Amino acid sequence: MIKAENLFFSYTGLPPYLLEGINLQICGGEYVSVMGENGSGKSTLMRLLLKFIKPTGGSIASQAKRIGYVPQKKDFSNSDFPITVYEALNSYRKLLRIKNKDTIVENLEQVGMSGFTGALMGTLSGGQSQKILIARALMGAPDLLVLDEPSTGVDRKSQREIYGFLKKINQENGITIISVEHNLDAAISNSTLIYHLTGGQGHLCTPRQYADEFFQK
């Protein structure tokens, strides 16, 4: 699905590098959590994989036909901008040139938010906003879903619902998931693989191996 080879990156284009010699291959159907300390380059790696920014060195290849992206920043949240849930998703539908309007309600139903079509985005809780952003990212039936810290600003109940849904679409629909995480429990419980970044380099392992390594420290 995605392959990064000898990846280097710095925002200046010069040493020292934030990411150095990264080699990572993610196969279709995996659920990969990207872990690491603050400032380790997790979000930067995600932006590179999404091709939002270009690597300083090395290469990235992707076979994903369509990518859904859930940013950390909850756009429209805590905002006075008067846009409803339906209007926000409908504008995105038009951007993707999806003709079927029913896809809006269908995706809201998937995340348990079908009753919120008329709600203003700025009135939603953190968990509700995140569900809406996931519903938006699923429009167009992506085969790869990328999330940046999906539990940030989300209550525990909504966290359980969101991660349960992500695990379900990964296992039942085969959607590949890459999630930048700070939520250790969620990463260990839901991932098929964990990619740990430290010192500009990465290490791929199973959740069991990561848990063993983490709790031995």
C-alpha positions in Angstrom: 0.0 0.0 0.0 2.7 2.5 1.0 6.5 2.1 0.9 9.0 4.7 2.1 12.7 4.0 1.3 15.7 5.8 2.9 13.5 8.8 3.8 15.2 11.9 5.1 13.5 15.1 6.2 14.3 18.5 7.7 12.3 21.7 7.4 15.4 23.5 6.2 16.5 20.8 3.8 19.8 20.6 5.7 21.1 18.6 8.7 20.1 17.9 11.5 17.3 15.8 10.1 14.0 15.3 12.0 13.6 12.0 10.2 16.7 10.1 9.0 17.0 6.9 6.9 13.3 5.9 7.4 12.4 2.6 5.7 8.7 1.6 6.1 6.4 -0.7 4.2 2.7 -0.9 5.0 0.6 -3.6 3.3 -3.0 -3.3 2.4 -5.4 -4.2 5.3 -3.0 -3.3 8.1 -3.9 -1.0 11.0 -0.7 0.8 11.9 -0.3 3.1 14.9 2.6 5.6 14.7 3.9 6.2 18.2 6.7 8.3 19.7 7.5 11.2 22.1 6.4 14.7 21.3 8.6 16.1 18.6 9.7 12.7 17.4 8.3 13.4 13.9 5.0 11.5 14.0 2.9 14.1 12.3 5.7 15.0 9.9 5.9 11.4 8.8 2.2 11.4 8.2 2.3 14.6 6.2 5.1 13.0 4.1 3.1 9.8 3.5 0.1 12.0 2.4 2.5 14.0 0.2 1.5 17.3 1.8 5.3 18.0 2.0 8.2 16.6 0.1 11.1 14.5 1.6 14.5 16.0 1.7 15.8 12.7 0.5 14.6 9.2 -0.3 11.3 8.2 -1.9 7.6 7.4 -1.1 5.4 5.2 -3.2 1.7 4.7 -2.7 -0.8 2.3 -4.3 -3.8 3.8 -2.5 -6.6 4.7 -5.0 -8.3 7.1 -2.6 -7.1 8.4 0.8 -9.3 9.7 3.6 -7.7 12.0 6.0 -8.8 13.0 9.6 -6.8 15.9 10.8 -6.1 16.6 14.5 -7.5 20.1 14.3 -11.3 19.9 14.4 -12.2 22.4 11.7 -15.5 24.1 12.4 -15.4 23.0 16.0 -15.8 25.7 18.7 -16.5 28.2 15.9 -19.2 30.7 15.4 -19.3 30.0 11.7 -22.9 29.0 11.0 -22.5 25.8 9.1 -24.5 22.6 9.8 -23.2 19.1 9.7 -25.1 18.4 6.5 -23.7 21.5 4.8 -20.2 20.7 5.8 -20.3 17.2 4.4 -22.3 18.3 1.3 -19.6 20.8 0.4 -17.0 18.0 0.7 -19.2 15.7 -1.4 -19.2 18.4 -4.1 -15.5 18.8 -3.9 -15.1 15.0 -4.5 -17.7 15.2 -7.3 -19.8 12.5 -5.7 -23.2 12.6 -7.3 -25.1 10.5 -4.8 -26.3 12.8 -1.9 -27.4 9.7 0.1 -23.7 9.1 0.9 -23.9 11.9 3.5 -26.5 10.2 5.5 -25.0 6.7 5.0 -21.6 7.8 6.3 -23.2 9.6 9.3 -25.1 6.5 10.1 -21.9 4.5 10.1 -20.4 6.7 12.9 -23.7 6.9 14.8 -24.4 10.6 13.9 -27.4 10.3 11.6 -29.5 12.5 14.0 -27.1 15.5 13.7 -27.6 16.6 10.1 -29.1 19.9 11.2 -26.7 20.6 14.1 -24.3 23.5 13.8 -20.7 22.2 13.7 -19.6 24.7 16.4 -22.1 23.3 18.9 -20.7 19.7 18.8 -18.6 18.1 21.5 -15.1 16.9 20.8 -16.2 13.3 20.3 -19.1 14.3 18.0 -16.8 16.5 15.9 -14.3 13.7 15.5 -17.1 11.4 14.3 -18.2 13.9 11.8 -14.6 14.3 10.5 -14.3 10.5 10.2 -17.6 10.4 8.3 -16.3 13.1 6.0 -13.1 11.2 5.4 -15.0 8.1 4.5 -16.8 9.8 1.7 -15.7 8.5 -1.7 -14.9 5.0 -0.2 -11.2 5.4 0.5 -9.0 2.3 0.7 -6.6 4.1 3.1 -7.6 6.2 6.1 -5.1 8.4 7.8 -5.8 9.9 11.2 -3.8 12.4 13.3 -4.3 11.6 17.1 -8.0 10.7 16.8 -8.6 10.7 20.6 -7.3 14.2 21.3 -10.0 16.3 23.0 -12.4 13.3 23.0 -14.2 11.9 26.1 -13.6 8.3 27.0 -17.0 7.0 25.9 -16.5 8.6 22.4 -13.0 7.2 22.3 -14.3 3.7 22.8 -16.9 4.2 20.1 -14.4 5.7 17.6 -11.7 3.1 18.1 -14.3 0.3 18.0 -15.6 1.7 14.6 -12.0 2.0 13.2 -11.2 -1.5 14.2 -14.5 -2.7 12.6 -13.9 -1.0 9.2 -10.3 -2.3 9.2 -11.3 -5.9 9.9 -14.6 -6.1 8.0 -14.1 -3.7 5.1 -10.3 -4.1 4.7 -9.6 -0.4 4.9 -5.9 0.2 5.7 -5.5 2.6 8.6 -2.5 4.7 9.7 -3.1 6.5 12.9 -0.7 8.9 14.6 -1.2 8.0 18.3 -0.5 9.1 21.8 -3.1 6.7 23.2 -1.1 3.7 24.2 -4.1 1.5 25.2 -5.8 2.2 21.9 -2.7 1.5 19.9 -2.0 -1.9 21.6 -5.7 -2.9 21.5 -6.5 -2.0 18.0 -3.4 -2.1 15.8 -2.0 -4.9 13.8 1.4 -3.2 13.8 3.0 -0.3 15.7 5.7 2.0 14.2 7.7 3.7 16.9 9.7 6.8 16.2 12.7 7.9 18.2 15.8 9.8 17.4 14.7 10.4 13.8 14.4 6.6 13.1 11.6 4.1 13.2 11.0 0.6 14.4 8.1 -1.6 13.3 6.8 -4.2 15.7 3.6 -6.0 16.8 1.5 -4.5 19.6 2.6 -7.4 21.9 6.3 -6.7 21.2 5.7 -2.9 21.8 3.9 -3.5 25.1 6.7 -5.8 26.3 9.3 -3.2 25.3 7.3 -0.3 26.8 6.6 -1.9 30.2 10.2 -3.1 30.6 11.5 0.5 30.5 
